[in-house]
Amino acid sequence: MTALTGIVLVTGTDTGVGKTITTAAIAAAATASGVRTAVVKPAQTGIDPSYGEVPDMAVVARLAAPATTVTLAEYPDPLAPTAAARVAGLPPLDMFAIIDQVKSIAAEHELTLVEGAGGLLVPMGLHPGGAVWSLADLAVALSAPAVVVARAGLGTLNHTALTLEAMARRNIAGRVVLGAWPGRPELVHYANLSDLPEELDGLLPEGAGDIEPGVFRRSAPGWLSPTLYGDCDDPRTLAEPDED
């Protein structure tokens, strides 16, 4: 399959599944392929620099060094963007304004990754009439595919299937990446790997975000399929145990 180009959304089956590191890996692999890449975060929530917390786009910039990283809105509380805006007394995200900004950025790049917040249906903002919109609505409006970052452990089959089903009902093309394959996998991890959808396009090692940036950039293509600018034809082989 040809590598994805244009606008591509990155979502997750849940929060904390490795979405930002996966976004960085795709950006690193694309950049290494000579593709001018942008990474956009519509809403960053819950970052407190006084505790040493780092915004997602700063993580992506450090690890992947894409041509552009942009955060469109920031809210201080660790909540879904709509709730975070409400609690902070700040304007919620307007989907049409986000669309205009993303399209403007995409016009100057070959690949534009748009990293969501949490899962596919997390409330991202409000329309002028008060209706909530989600990353799924943004994908439909942009006619963009989405990469779904999933867990490796218990519960991932249901969460992944629900996310892909919600996408299919909206005609959103989807691919799957495991955001953190454990260093010491157990039976449940291998069983899940066999039962995940065929559209598995990546498998990142646990702790990938802690790798030195230069090593991260060199390693990223080996974690991803050619669809995501990698050189691994079957990411499932990355989970095969080493032979003594």
C-alpha positions, 0 to 999 in steps of 0.5 A: 500500500502507498504511504499516506499523504495529505492530512492524517489524524492520529487518535487512540483507543483511550488516553495514555496509549502512546499516541504522542510517541506514535505520532513522533515515530510516524513524523520521524519516518516520514521526515527521514523519507524526505517528506515535508511533515507537519504535526498539529495538536488542536488542543493541549490540556493538563500540562503544568511546566512547574512539575516538569510536564512537557507539551506533546508537540515539544515531545514530537519536535525533540524526538522527530524534528519534523518541519513544523509542530503547532499547538492550536489551543491550550487549556490548563486542566487535565480534562477533555478539551471541551470540559477543560475550556469550560472549567478555565472559562476559555472559548471552546474549539470551533471546528471550522476554525480548526479546519481552516488552520489545518488546511492552511498548514497542510497546503505547505506540507506533504504530510500533516499529522493531526493528533487528537486528545484521548479517543475518537469520540472525546468532545473536542469543542462546540459548534456555534449552536452548542453541539459537541464535535469530536475528532471523528467529526473532524476526520469526516469534514477533512475526508482524512484517514486516521491512525488508531493507537491501541494498547497491547494488553487486556481490553484492547480487542474490544476498544480497538474494534469499537473504535474501528467500527465507529470509524467505518460507520463514518467512512473513515479509513483506519490503520492500527498501531500498538503504542507500547509493546512490553519488554516482557510480553505475556500470553495475553499480549501474544494472543491479542496480537494474533486477534487484532485487525489485519490493518496493523501498521506498527508496533512500538517498543515500550519506552520508545519515548525515552530513547535518545532522539537521534536513535529514535529517528533511526529506529522509527522506520523499523517499527512501522509498515511502508504505509506509515513510511516504515520498512517493516512489511509485517510489524507482528514479526517485531514481537517474536521472542528472541531465540536463545 
